[in-house]
């Protein structure tokens, strides 16, 4: 489902896991030495989408999650918390 032309498939997410995933994404991006705008350019999305992801406000479609993980040099399961393991 799309909202107002937004490329996200799911509605707004506010659970704790989404916030954990967002923090993990922000840490990975910063460790790579990238700004939100730079990561957005590499992933062909807007910096606002990256900002929403980092804030845990949106669910990233799996194809984009894989792409962003690859850009950052992370395994998609570790970066997005797809596995059962949670951040400590």
C-alpha positions in Angstrom: 0.0 0.0 0.0 1.3 3.5 -0.8 0.6 6.6 1.1 0.8 9.9 -0.7 3.3 8.7 -3.2 5.5 7.4 -0.5 7.5 4.3 -1.7 7.0 2.5 1.6 4.7 -0.5 1.4 3.7 -0.5 5.1 2.0 2.0 7.3 3.9 3.9 9.9 5.7 1.7 12.4 6.1 2.7 16.1 7.2 -0.5 17.8 10.4 -0.9 19.8 12.0 -3.1 17.2 11.6 -0.5 14.5 13.5 2.0 16.7 16.3 -0.5 17.4 16.6 -1.1 13.6 16.7 2.6 13.1 19.5 3.1 15.6 21.4 0.2 14.0 21.1 1.8 10.6 22.2 5.2 11.9 25.3 3.6 13.5 26.2 1.7 10.4 25.8 4.8 8.2 27.9 6.9 10.6 30.6 4.1 10.8 30.7 4.2 7.0 31.3 7.9 7.1 28.2 8.8 5.2 25.6 11.5 5.8 21.9 10.7 5.4 22.0 12.5 2.1 25.0 10.6 0.8 23.4 7.2 1.7 20.2 8.3 0.1 22.0 9.2 -3.1 23.7 5.9 -3.2 20.4 4.0 -2.6 18.4 6.2 -5.0 16.0 7.3 -2.3 15.4 10.7 -0.5 17.3 11.7 2.6 13.9 12.0 4.2 13.3 8.2 3.7 16.7 7.5 5.4 15.7 9.8 8.2 12.3 8.0 8.6 14.2 4.7 8.6 16.6 5.8 11.3 13.8 7.2 13.4 12.0 3.8 13.2 8.9 5.5 11.7 8.7 3.3 8.5 9.1 -0.2 7.4 11.7 -0.5 4.6 10.7 -2.8 1.7 13.0 -5.9 1.6 14.5 -5.1 -1.8 15.6 -1.6 -0.5 16.7 -3.1 2.8 19.0 -5.5 1.0 20.3 -2.6 -1.2 21.1 -0.4 1.8 22.7 -3.2 3.7 25.0 -3.9 0.7 25.9 -0.3 0.4 26.9 -0.2 4.1 28.8 -3.5 3.9 26.4 -5.2 6.3 24.4 -8.4 6.2 20.8 -7.5 5.7 19.7 -9.8 8.6 22.1 -8.1 11.0 21.4 -4.5 9.9 17.6 -4.8 9.8 17.1 -7.3 12.6 15.4 -9.8 10.4 17.0 -12.6 12.4 15.8 -13.5 15.9 18.8 -11.9 17.5 18.0 -8.4 19.1 20.4 -5.6 19.9 21.7 -5.7 23.5 
